[in-house]
Amino acid sequence: MSHQRVVLLIMLLMAGTGLLDAGHADDAAQVHPVVGAVVSYLCFLWYRGDSDARGFPRSRWLSVAVVAFTVATIPYYLVRSRREGERGQALMTYAAYLAAAAFAVWVGMAIHIGLA
C-alpha cells in the first residue's frame, strides 16, 4: 500500500470518527479503542514502507514502539532515518499531518452538525 493511500485512509478514518463523535458520543467511546488500533496499524504500514524505501533497518523494539506509542515514536524514527538536511522538513511534515488529522475529526463533526 502506498504512503499516500495509508495517509488518506487515516484521514478518512479520523473524519468518520468525528462524524460518529458528534452524533453519538456514548457509542463513539466504545469504538475509540478499535479506531486507535487501526490507526496504529496503518501508521506501522507507513513506517514499514518508508523504512524499506530508505533502506533503514527496523529493530523489533522500534517496530513495537511505533505501534504502541505512534505519536511519540514517529518523530524519533524521522530523525534517525533522515539525513542532516532532511530532518527539519520531515518533522514539519509530520506536524502538518497531525494537524490534518485533528482537522479531519473536526470536519467529520462539522458534517454531522450540518446534516442534523
C-alpha positions as a printed Julia matrix, in Angstrom:
116×3 Matrix{Float64}:
   0.0    0.0    0.0
   1.41   3.4   -0.93
   2.3    6.1    1.59
  -0.38   8.4    0.22
  -3.07   5.73   0.42
  -2.21   4.97   4.06
  -2.4    8.67   4.97
  -5.7    9.03   3.07
  -7.18   6.05   4.92
  -6.13   7.54   8.26
  -7.72  10.89   7.36
 -10.96   9.2    6.28
 -11.0    7.16   9.48
 -10.45  10.32  11.56
 -13.27  12.14   9.73
 -15.56   9.16  10.31
 -14.63   9.19  13.99
 -15.5   12.88  14.2
 -18.81  12.23  12.47
 -19.63   9.49  14.97
 -18.43  11.54  17.95
 -20.68  14.46  17.06
 -23.79  12.35  16.81
 -23.38   9.51  19.24
 -20.71  10.3   21.83
 -21.57   7.3   24.02
 -21.37   4.85  21.14
 -18.22   6.52  19.82
 -16.44   5.97  23.13
 -16.81   2.23  22.62
 -15.35   2.45  19.11
 -12.28   4.53  20.04
 -10.08   1.57  21.09
 -10.77  -0.1   17.74
 -10.05   3.12  15.84
  -6.83   3.55  17.82
  -5.7    0.03  16.94
  -6.5    0.54  13.25
  -4.66   3.89  13.14
  -1.65   2.31  14.87
  -1.64  -0.5   12.32
  -1.89   1.96   9.41
   0.95   4.03  10.88
   3.01   0.86  11.15
   2.31   0.11   7.48
   3.57   3.61   6.63
   6.67   3.11   8.81
   7.41  -0.26   7.23
   7.07   1.1    3.7
   9.15   4.2    4.45
  11.92   2.27   6.18
  12.06  -0.25   3.31
  12.24   2.57   0.74
  15.1    4.23   2.65
  16.93   1.03   3.49
  16.6    1.81   7.2
  16.99  -1.32   9.36
  13.89  -1.84  11.53
  14.57  -3.11  15.0
  11.99  -5.16  16.84
  11.74  -2.59  19.64
  11.28   0.37  17.34
   8.55  -1.54  15.48
   6.77  -2.26  18.77
   7.15   1.38  19.84
   5.71   2.63  16.53
   2.57   0.58  17.18
   2.3    1.29  20.92
   3.4    4.95  21.04
   2.86   6.15  17.48
   2.67   9.9   18.05
   5.9    9.98  20.08
   7.9    7.36  18.15
   7.43   8.57  14.57
   9.43  11.79  15.2
  12.26   9.67  16.66
  12.19   7.48  13.55
  12.14  10.52  11.26
  15.23  12.0   12.93
  17.08   8.68  12.84
  16.19   7.79   9.25
  16.7   11.17   7.55
  19.93  12.85   6.54
  21.1   16.05   8.2
  19.3   18.47   5.87
  16.05  16.46   5.67
  15.2   16.15   9.37
  13.55  19.52   9.9
  11.36  19.18   6.83
  10.34  15.65   7.84
   9.36  16.82  11.33
   7.4   19.76   9.95
   5.6   17.43   7.53
   4.71  15.16  10.45
   3.41  18.14  12.45
   1.26  19.09   9.46
  -0.01  15.5    9.29
  -1.06  15.63  12.96
  -2.81  18.96  12.37
  -4.57  17.49   9.32
  -5.74  14.5   11.38
  -7.22  16.83  14.01
  -8.81  18.88  11.23
 -10.3   15.7    9.73
 -12.01  14.94  13.04
 -13.35  18.5   13.11
 -14.61  18.18   9.52
 -16.44  14.98  10.45
 -18.08  16.76  13.37
 -18.97  19.75  11.21
 -20.56  17.49   8.6
 -22.74  15.88  11.25
 -23.79  19.23  12.68
 -24.59  20.48   9.18
 -26.67  17.39   8.41
 -28.58  17.47  11.7
